[in-house]
């Protein structure tokens, strides 16, 4: 059983189809009456982060990943609650000082305040972050429209290469290694785009589990499908160099997750608005495909139009 089967079978019936829970089909809770938005995320060592050798970077990755859920909804995060389970090694005095310093820096960067949390003893290190924001409306999931353009911010794939470097599965010179490790630890979430998303996006999601997996989630309750084009999926100059030197194959890295970029759809008549906001905000926004009817399967296409198959479409938690 994977996570969505578990949610649908055991948890979704508990919502009684009440609207604030969004039928457990989104990453946030939205109480429209009180303008309240909440997201909750849990991170386990060895699954969501490789190890705790660099606590000052891991905690930044965790917090940015958490507030990304609200940002892609067009909502500024205001408060966060952090709960941690660990032991005297992971939560040593030195590590706690590093964590505190990093959280202070992130709070200043993203205008956040800590609201509380909890601590428990465990030999397995884990963090749970609850993020709270306030807004009269959000950009919901499963609200794509037929013929919408599909867009993504930033570049994809760098974080996954950084993970491979940290796992010592791939080696580069120091400059490239440091670049990709930084992309893994410090996702470049698009905070400055938050307010503007509502001006053009019909639906949105942050890329945590992988481009294809998250795109499928974005439209999974609609009778729609999509075509996206591999050549149009944005990657960095450094990743392009690796592909050019045949060290990496593009299709093998662009849907591995941990990018925390924003994936959204928008009507065609919004193209100029998106282009102008992209230029004004100096944020890379790339059109990678379009939404179509569900009378044929969703496809990833090559430049020539041939279909490209993917063995791994993203990350899924399983409970077998």
C-alpha positions as CSV (number, residue, x, y, z in Angstrom):
1,X,0.0,0.0,0.0
2,X,1.4,3.4,-0.9
3,X,0.7,6.7,0.9
4,X,-2.3,7.8,-1.2
5,X,-4.0,4.4,-1.0
6,X,-3.6,4.7,2.8
7,X,-5.1,8.2,2.9
8,X,-8.0,7.4,0.6
9,X,-9.0,4.2,2.4
10,X,-8.5,5.1,6.1
11,X,-8.3,8.9,6.5
12,X,-10.4,10.5,3.8
13,X,-13.7,9.1,5.2
14,X,-12.9,11.0,8.5
15,X,-13.2,14.3,6.7
16,X,-17.0,13.8,6.0
17,X,-16.3,15.9,2.9
18,X,-16.0,19.0,4.9
19,X,-14.4,21.8,2.8
20,X,-11.5,23.0,5.0
21,X,-9.8,19.6,4.7
22,X,-10.0,19.9,0.9
23,X,-10.9,16.2,0.9
24,X,-7.2,15.5,1.8
25,X,-6.4,16.0,-1.9
26,X,-4.1,19.0,-1.3
27,X,-1.0,19.7,0.8
28,X,-2.8,22.3,3.0
29,X,-5.9,22.7,5.3
30,X,-7.9,25.8,4.3
31,X,-10.4,27.3,6.7
32,X,-11.9,30.0,4.4
33,X,-14.1,31.4,7.2
34,X,-11.1,32.3,9.2
35,X,-8.6,32.8,6.4
36,X,-6.4,30.1,7.9
37,X,-4.0,27.8,6.0
38,X,-2.0,25.0,7.6
39,X,0.4,22.5,6.3
40,X,2.1,19.6,8.2
41,X,5.3,17.7,7.1
42,X,7.4,15.1,8.7
43,X,11.1,14.4,7.9
44,X,13.0,11.2,8.9
45,X,16.7,10.7,8.8
46,X,17.7,8.3,6.0
47,X,14.5,9.0,4.1
48,X,14.0,12.8,3.8
49,X,17.6,13.7,4.6
50,X,20.6,11.6,4.2
51,X,22.2,12.1,7.6
52,X,22.7,14.8,10.3
53,X,26.3,15.5,9.7
54,X,25.4,19.1,8.8
55,X,22.5,20.0,11.1
56,X,22.7,23.7,10.2
57,X,22.0,22.9,6.6
58,X,19.5,20.0,7.2
59,X,17.2,22.2,9.3
60,X,17.2,24.9,6.6
61,X,16.3,22.3,4.0
62,X,13.5,21.0,6.2
63,X,12.0,24.4,6.9
64,X,12.2,25.6,3.3
65,X,10.5,22.4,2.2
66,X,7.7,23.0,4.7
67,X,7.0,26.6,3.9
68,X,7.1,25.7,0.1
69,X,3.6,24.1,0.6
70,X,2.1,27.4,1.4
71,X,4.1,29.5,-1.1
72,X,2.9,27.4,-4.0
73,X,-0.7,28.1,-2.9
74,X,0.0,31.9,-3.1
75,X,0.1,32.3,0.7
76,X,2.9,33.8,2.8
77,X,3.9,31.6,5.7
78,X,3.7,33.4,9.1
79,X,4.3,30.9,11.8
80,X,5.8,27.5,12.2
81,X,5.8,24.8,14.9
82,X,8.7,22.4,15.1
83,X,8.7,19.0,16.8
84,X,11.8,16.9,17.0
85,X,12.5,13.3,18.1
86,X,16.2,12.5,18.7
87,X,18.8,11.5,21.3
88,X,21.9,13.1,23.0
89,X,24.0,12.6,19.9
90,X,21.7,14.2,17.3
91,X,20.5,16.8,19.7
92,X,23.8,17.6,21.3
93,X,24.4,21.1,22.7
94,X,26.6,21.9,19.6
95,X,23.9,20.7,17.2
96,X,21.2,22.6,18.9
97,X,23.2,25.8,18.7
98,X,23.7,25.3,15.0
99,X,20.0,24.6,14.6
100,X,19.0,27.7,16.5
101,X,21.3,29.9,14.4
102,X,20.0,28.5,11.2
103,X,16.4,28.9,12.2
104,X,17.1,32.5,13.2
105,X,18.5,33.1,9.8
106,X,15.6,31.5,8.0
107,X,13.1,33.4,10.1
108,X,14.7,36.7,9.1
109,X,14.9,35.6,5.4
110,X,11.3,34.5,5.1
111,X,9.7,36.8,7.8
112,X,8.6,33.8,10.0
113,X,8.1,33.3,13.7
114,X,8.3,30.1,15.7
115,X,5.1,29.4,17.5
116,X,6.0,26.3,19.5
117,X,6.5,22.6,19.1
118,X,7.5,19.5,21.1
119,X,10.6,17.4,21.8
120,X,10.7,13.6,22.5
121,X,13.5,11.1,23.0
122,X,14.1,8.6,20.2
123,X,17.0,6.8,18.6
124,X,15.5,7.6,15.2
125,X,15.9,11.3,14.3
126,X,12.8,13.0,12.9
127,X,11.3,16.5,12.6
128,X,7.7,17.5,12.1
129,X,7.0,21.1,10.9
130,X,3.5,22.7,11.0
131,X,3.3,25.9,8.9
132,X,0.6,28.5,9.3
133,X,-0.4,31.4,7.0
134,X,-3.5,33.6,6.4
135,X,-5.3,34.4,3.2
136,X,-8.8,34.9,1.8
137,X,-8.1,32.4,-1.0
138,X,-5.6,29.9,-2.2
139,X,-4.5,28.3,-5.5
140,X,-6.0,24.9,-5.1
141,X,-4.9,21.6,-6.6
142,X,-7.0,19.8,-9.2
143,X,-8.2,23.0,-10.8
144,X,-6.5,22.8,-14.2
145,X,-8.4,23.8,-17.3
146,X,-8.5,22.2,-20.7
147,X,-5.7,23.8,-22.9
148,X,-3.9,25.4,-20.0
149,X,-0.2,25.9,-20.4
150,X,2.0,24.0,-17.9
151,X,4.8,25.9,-16.3
152,X,7.6,25.3,-13.8
153,X,9.9,27.8,-12.0
154,X,13.6,27.5,-11.8
155,X,15.6,24.4,-12.8
156,X,15.0,20.7,-12.1
157,X,17.5,17.9,-11.3
158,X,20.2,19.7,-9.4
159,X,19.1,18.6,-6.0
160,X,19.1,14.9,-7.0
161,X,22.7,15.3,-8.4
162,X,23.6,16.8,-5.1
163,X,22.2,13.7,-3.3
164,X,24.3,11.4,-5.6
165,X,27.4,13.5,-4.7
166,X,26.7,13.1,-1.0
167,X,26.1,9.4,-1.4
168,X,29.5,9.2,-3.3
169,X,27.8,7.6,-6.3
170,X,29.1,10.3,-8.6
171,X,32.3,12.4,-8.5
172,X,33.1,15.9,-9.9
173,X,35.6,18.6,-9.3
174,X,35.2,20.6,-6.1
175,X,33.4,23.5,-7.8
176,X,30.7,21.3,-9.3
177,X,30.4,19.1,-6.2
178,X,29.8,22.1,-3.9
179,X,27.3,23.6,-6.4
180,X,25.1,20.5,-6.4
181,X,25.4,19.8,-2.7
182,X,24.2,23.4,-2.1
183,X,21.3,22.8,-4.3
184,X,20.4,19.7,-2.3
185,X,20.6,21.4,1.1
186,X,19.3,24.8,0.2
187,X,16.4,24.7,-2.2
188,X,15.7,28.0,-3.9
189,X,12.0,28.4,-3.0
190,X,10.3,31.2,-4.9
191,X,9.2,33.3,-1.9
192,X,9.1,36.6,-3.9
193,X,6.6,35.0,-6.4
194,X,4.0,34.2,-3.7
195,X,1.7,37.2,-4.2
196,X,1.9,37.1,-8.0
197,X,0.9,33.4,-8.4
198,X,-2.8,34.2,-7.9
199,X,-2.6,36.6,-10.9
200,X,-2.2,33.8,-13.4
201,X,-2.2,30.2,-11.9
202,X,-5.3,28.1,-12.1
203,X,-3.7,25.3,-10.1
204,X,-0.3,24.7,-8.5
205,X,1.9,22.3,-6.5
206,X,5.4,22.4,-5.2
207,X,7.8,19.8,-6.7
208,X,8.7,17.6,-3.8
209,X,8.2,14.0,-5.1
210,X,9.2,14.6,-8.7
211,X,7.9,16.4,-11.8
212,X,5.8,13.5,-13.3
213,X,4.5,12.3,-9.9
214,X,3.5,15.8,-8.8
215,X,2.0,16.7,-12.2
216,X,-0.2,13.6,-11.9
217,X,-1.2,14.6,-8.4
218,X,-2.0,18.1,-9.7
219,X,-4.7,16.8,-12.0
220,X,-5.6,13.5,-10.5
221,X,-9.2,14.2,-9.8
222,X,-9.9,15.7,-13.2
223,X,-10.7,14.1,-16.5
224,X,-7.6,15.6,-18.1
225,X,-4.2,14.5,-19.2
226,X,-1.1,16.4,-20.4
227,X,1.8,16.6,-22.9
228,X,5.1,17.9,-21.7
229,X,8.3,18.2,-23.7
230,X,11.6,16.9,-22.4
231,X,13.6,19.5,-24.2
232,X,11.7,22.3,-22.6
233,X,12.1,21.1,-19.0
234,X,14.6,23.7,-17.6
235,X,17.9,22.6,-16.2
236,X,20.9,24.5,-15.0
237,X,24.1,25.2,-17.0
238,X,26.0,22.9,-14.7
239,X,23.6,20.0,-15.3
240,X,23.6,20.8,-19.0
241,X,27.4,20.4,-19.0
242,X,27.1,17.0,-17.3
243,X,24.6,15.9,-19.9
244,X,26.8,17.2,-22.7
245,X,29.7,15.2,-21.4
246,X,27.5,12.1,-21.2
247,X,27.8,11.8,-17.4
248,X,24.1,12.1,-16.9
249,X,21.0,11.4,-19.0
250,X,18.4,14.2,-18.7
251,X,15.3,12.0,-18.4
252,X,16.9,10.1,-15.5
253,X,17.2,13.2,-13.3
254,X,14.4,15.7,-14.0
255,X,11.7,13.8,-12.0
256,X,13.6,12.6,-8.9
257,X,12.1,15.2,-6.5
258,X,13.4,17.5,-3.9
259,X,13.4,20.5,-6.3
260,X,10.8,22.5,-4.4
261,X,10.1,24.6,-7.5
262,X,6.5,25.6,-8.3
263,X,4.6,23.6,-10.9
264,X,1.4,25.4,-12.2
265,X,-1.0,25.7,-15.0
266,X,-2.3,28.9,-16.5
267,X,-4.5,29.9,-19.5
268,X,-2.9,30.9,-22.7
269,X,-4.0,34.5,-22.5
270,X,-1.9,34.9,-19.3
271,X,1.4,34.3,-21.2
272,X,2.4,37.9,-21.4
273,X,1.6,38.5,-17.7
274,X,3.8,35.5,-16.7
275,X,6.6,36.7,-19.0
276,X,6.5,40.2,-17.5
277,X,6.4,39.0,-13.9
278,X,9.2,36.5,-14.6
279,X,11.3,39.4,-16.0
280,X,10.4,41.8,-13.2
281,X,11.0,39.3,-10.4
282,X,14.1,37.8,-12.1
283,X,12.6,34.4,-11.7
284,X,13.0,31.7,-14.4
285,X,9.5,30.5,-15.4
286,X,9.4,28.0,-18.3
287,X,6.4,26.7,-20.3
288,X,6.9,22.9,-20.6
289,X,3.6,21.6,-22.0
290,X,-0.1,21.8,-22.0
291,X,-3.3,20.2,-20.5
292,X,-5.4,18.1,-22.9
293,X,-8.5,15.9,-22.8
294,X,-8.4,12.6,-21.1
295,X,-9.1,10.7,-24.3
296,X,-5.4,9.7,-24.5
297,X,-2.7,9.0,-22.1
298,X,-0.4,11.7,-20.6
299,X,2.9,11.9,-22.4
300,X,6.5,13.1,-22.1
301,X,7.6,13.9,-25.7
302,X,10.9,14.3,-27.4
303,X,11.7,17.2,-29.7
304,X,10.6,15.1,-32.6
305,X,7.3,14.2,-30.9
306,X,8.1,10.6,-30.0
307,X,7.0,9.3,-26.6
308,X,9.6,8.9,-23.8
309,X,9.1,6.3,-21.2
310,X,10.1,6.7,-17.5
311,X,10.9,3.8,-15.2
312,X,10.9,6.1,-12.2
313,X,8.2,8.8,-12.2
314,X,9.0,10.1,-8.7
315,X,9.1,9.2,-5.0
316,X,6.2,7.4,-3.2
317,X,6.1,6.2,0.4
318,X,5.0,2.6,0.6
319,X,3.7,0.7,3.6
320,X,4.1,-3.0,2.5
